[in-house]
Amino acid sequence: MDIFSIIEENAANELVQRAAELPVQPTIMDIANFLGVSRSTAYKLEHSDGFPAIRLQGFRRLIISKKLFLDWFLKLLQESGGEFSFISQEALDSMSRKDL
């Protein structure tokens, strides 16, 4: 096993662990911490098409479902073929099942 395989495996394991630690109804700060971005970036993301959040009229609180967020996130990862494309299907399945 080469060094790159070890790094990729560790990154995938860390992502699965962070997903498991998300609360059932994560806040925008939980999402920011999970993604490793700032709060303002997470709020910009919240306004993007397809982001699974509900803002009730007259309330400031944003309602985000962990399951829907992880499903959305995994779909983006799979579609992008980006830097997280090395995550195994088993790890992806594990992320979407943990603590739902």
C-alpha atoms as one frame of an Amber mdcrd trajectory, in Angstrom:
protein
   0.000   0.000   0.000   1.498   3.333  -1.022   1.382   6.585   0.943  -1.393
   8.054  -1.209  -3.673   5.099  -0.533  -3.085   5.493   3.198  -3.851   9.233
   3.049  -7.040   8.625   1.053  -8.202   5.908   3.441  -7.571   8.131   6.473
  -9.459  11.026   4.857 -12.424   8.772   4.081 -12.477   7.434   7.644 -12.361
  10.976   9.048 -15.270  12.039   6.845 -17.363   9.060   7.971 -16.576   9.873
  11.616 -17.542  13.538  11.180 -20.816  12.476   9.531 -21.596  10.187  12.463
 -21.038  13.077  14.885 -23.557  15.365  13.166 -26.715  15.860  15.248 -30.059
  14.697  13.826 -30.965  18.342  13.110 -27.633  20.045  12.445 -27.288  23.816
  12.626 -25.595  25.839   9.936 -22.483  25.878  12.176 -22.555  22.069  12.352
 -22.688  22.003   8.549 -19.837  24.533   8.328 -17.688  22.460  10.694 -18.495
  19.254   8.822 -17.519  20.799   5.490 -14.561  22.715   6.915 -15.838  26.082
   5.715 -16.760  29.372   7.366 -20.228  30.149   8.657 -20.774  32.699   5.889
 -19.800  30.115   3.263 -22.243  27.629   4.804 -25.019  30.250   4.629 -24.182
  30.873   0.956 -24.348  27.137   0.384 -27.735  27.032   2.104 -29.082  29.300
  -0.646 -27.837  27.009  -3.428 -30.217  24.895  -5.483 -31.188  21.648  -3.857
 -29.790  22.359  -0.389 -32.098  20.427   1.953 -33.196  23.108   4.401 -36.481
  24.664   5.426 -36.905  28.143   6.843 -40.314  28.580   8.413 -41.981  31.872
   7.644 -41.625  34.295  10.533 -38.793  32.327  12.151 -35.045  32.791  11.844
 -34.206  29.167  12.583 -33.198  27.009   9.681 -34.335  23.384   9.808 -31.892
  20.902   8.291 -32.331  17.133   8.315 -29.116  15.164   8.819 -30.300  12.397
   6.517 -31.338  14.771   3.736 -28.139  16.801   4.102 -25.927  13.704   3.904
 -27.897  12.364   0.939 -27.451  15.722  -0.812 -23.757  15.871   0.089 -23.072
  12.321  -1.090 -24.877  12.985  -4.362 -22.664  16.027  -4.951 -19.547  14.012
  -4.176 -20.515  11.246  -6.549 -21.500  13.651  -9.332 -18.403  15.819  -9.000
 -15.811  13.087  -9.186 -13.787  15.616  -7.198 -11.275  15.170  -4.458 -13.559
  12.889  -2.466 -14.101  10.479  -5.342 -11.786   7.983  -3.641 -14.343   7.317
  -0.899 -15.558   3.774  -1.225 -19.225   2.958  -1.720 -19.099   1.155   1.634
 -17.931   4.347   3.358 -20.611   6.386   1.586 -23.303   3.920   2.630 -21.994
   4.012   6.180 -22.187   7.822   6.248 -25.805   7.923   5.217 -26.871   5.212
   7.694 -25.134   6.383  10.878 -27.332   7.962  13.549 -30.262   8.680  11.257
